[in-house]
C-alpha cells in the first residue's frame, strides 16, 4: 500500500465485504462462544430471528417507513433553507459577517436539548420530530455551504468580471457551477447526521418509528430486536449514501477522481 494510491472498484467492494465478514465473525465468536451474556448482546442468529418476528408480527415495515419519512422530510426542510442561505453567506462577505457568529453559535447547540421545548411548542406529533432533524441539520449545512462557496477560486471570479459579468451573473454562472459538486457532497454527509437526530426525536413521545421500537425493546431486554433496529438504520443509511454518490457522479462527471 502507498499513500493516496487508488484501488480498483472490485478491490474496494471486496475489502468492504471482508470487513463486514470479520465483524460478524467476531460477533458470533463472542456471543455463540459464551464470552458475552445474551442479556447484554444477542447473537446473530437470535438477532435475525427477532428481526423476522418484528417484520411479520409487529408491522416493523411501518416503523421503518415512518422513520425514513421523518428523515427525508426534516432534512429536505433544512436543505431548502440552508443551501440558499449558505450560498448568499459565502458570496457576500457582509452577509457572512452578519450571520456567521450566530450560525457558529447555533451549530454547537445539541438538537436533543430542544426536544422538551419542541414538545411544548409543537406537541408530540410529526412536526416536533421534523423540527428536531431540521435544527440538527440546518446550521451545519449553512456553515459548510458558506465555506465551500467562499473558497471559490478568485481567478474564476476575476475572469468573469473581465468578460463583462454582473454581480448576479457571477453568482449564477461561476459560484454555483463551481461549487455544485461540493454542495451535493455536503448534503450527502449531513444526511448521515440527520439519522442520529431522528432516533433522538423518536425516543420521546413517539408511537412509531425505529427509535420507538428500540426503546420498547430495551424495556423487555430484547437485545436482538434492538440490534436489528440499529442494523436496519445502518443499511438504509448505506443505501442512501450509495444512491447519493451515484447521483453526484451522474450530475457532476467532471469531478470524478
C-alpha positions, -999 to 999 in steps of 0.1 A, spaced: 0 0 0 12 35 -9 -3 68 5 -32 80 -17 -28 51 -42 -62 43 -56 -77 8 -56 -99 -7 -82 -137 -9 -78 -136 -47 -74 -109 -44 -47 -129 -17 -29 -160 -39 -29 -141 -70 -18 -123 -52 11 -156 -36 23 -173 -70 23 -143 -85 41 -146 -61 70 -183 -69 74 -175 -106 74 -148 -102 100 -171 -81 121 -199 -108 120 -173 -135 127 -160 -117 159 -196 -110 170 -205 -147 165 -175 -159 184 -182 -135 213 -219 -144 216 -222 -180 204 -190 -189 222 -204 -178 255 -180 -150 261 -208 -124 264 -241 -129 281 -272 -129 258 -288 -104 282 -262 -78 271 -257 -89 235 -277 -112 213 -260 -135 188 -265 -130 151 -289 -159 148 -312 -146 176 -310 -111 161 -322 -124 127 -350 -144 143 -361 -115 163 -360 -92 133 -381 -116 113 -406 -116 141 -407 -78 141 -414 -78 104 -441 -104 102 -459 -99 135 -453 -64 147 -455 -44 114 -419 -32 116 -420 -21 80 -444 7 90 -419 18 117 -392 18 90 -414 39 67 -422 64 94 -385 69 102 -375 73 66 -403 98 61 -391 119 91 -355 119 80 -364 129 44 -389 155 55 -367 172 81 -336 170 60 -354 184 29 -367 214 50 -331 220 63 -317 219 28 -343 242 13 -334 268 40 -296 262 44 -284 259 8 -296 293 -5 -286 309 28 -251 293 27 -246 304 -9 -255 340 0 -232 340 30 -203 326 10 -208 350 -19 -214 382 1 -190 389 29 -212 415 47 -239 388 50 -213 364 62 -202 389 89 -238 394 100 -248 358 102 -217 336 108 -214 344 146 -250 332 152 -247 302 129 -214 292 145 -231 295 179 -262 276 170 -245 247 154 -230 237 187 -264 235 204 -274 198 206 -306 191 188 -316 167 217 -317 197 241 -345 212 221 -368 182 224 -386 193 256 -391 228 242 -403 214 208 -428 191 226 -442 222 244 -443 243 211 -454 216 186 -467 187 207 -456 151 202 -468 148 166 -448 147 133 -439 184 133 -419 180 165 -398 152 150 -393 171 118 -381 201 137 -356 181 157 -340 169 124 -343 204 110 -325 220 139 -298 194 139 -290 197 102 -297 233 91 -269 252 109 -243 226 99 -254 228 63 -254 266 62 -219 269 75 -204 242 53 -221 255 22 -209 291 30 -173 278 35 -174 259 2 -188 289 -18 -164 314 -1 -134 293 -11 -141 296 -48 -110 304 -68 -106 341 -72 -92 338 -107 -125 324 -119 -144 353 -105 -120 379 -118 -121 363 -153 -159 366 -152 -158 402 -144 -132 408 -171 -156 392 -196 -184 416 -185 -204 396 -160 -225 414 -134 -225 405 -97 -257 384 -101 -244 365 -131 -211 358 -112 -231 340 -86 -253 322 -111 -227 313 -137 -195 310 -117 -201 303 -80 -230 279 -83 -215 257 -111 -181 257 -94 -194 246 -61 -224 224 -70 -204 192 -66 -191 202 -32 -226 213 -21 -240 179 -32 -212 162 -12 -221 183 19 -257 172 16 -246 136 15 -225 139 46 -251 158 67 -278 134 57 -259 108 78 -261 132 108 -299 135 103 -303 98 111 -289 103 145 -313 131 152 -344 111 141 -337 84 167 -334 111 194 -367 125 183 -384 91 183 -372 81 218 -396 106 234 -433 109 228 -434 86 197 -457 57 190 -440 46 158 -406 45 142 -373 26 146 -364 46 177 -397 38 193 -392 1 187 -357 2 202 -368 19 234 -397 -6 237 -373 -35 232 -350 -21 259 -378 -24 285 -381 -61 275 -343 -67 275 -347 -78 239 -312 -70 226 -318 -90 194 -346 -66 184 -325 -35 194 -296 -47 173 -318 -55 144 -332 -19 145 -297 -5 147 -286 -26 117 -317 -16 97 -307 21 102 -272 14 91 -284 -5 60 -308 23 50 -281 49 55 -256 28 34 -281 25 6 -289 62 7 -252 70 8 -245 49 -23 -275 65 -40 -262 100 -33 -228 91 -46 -242 76 -78 -264 107 -83 -234 130 -77 -213 110 -103 -242 113 -128 -247 150 -123 -211 161 -120 -190 137 -140 -161 162 -143 -154 158 -106 -147 120 -108 -113 111 -94 
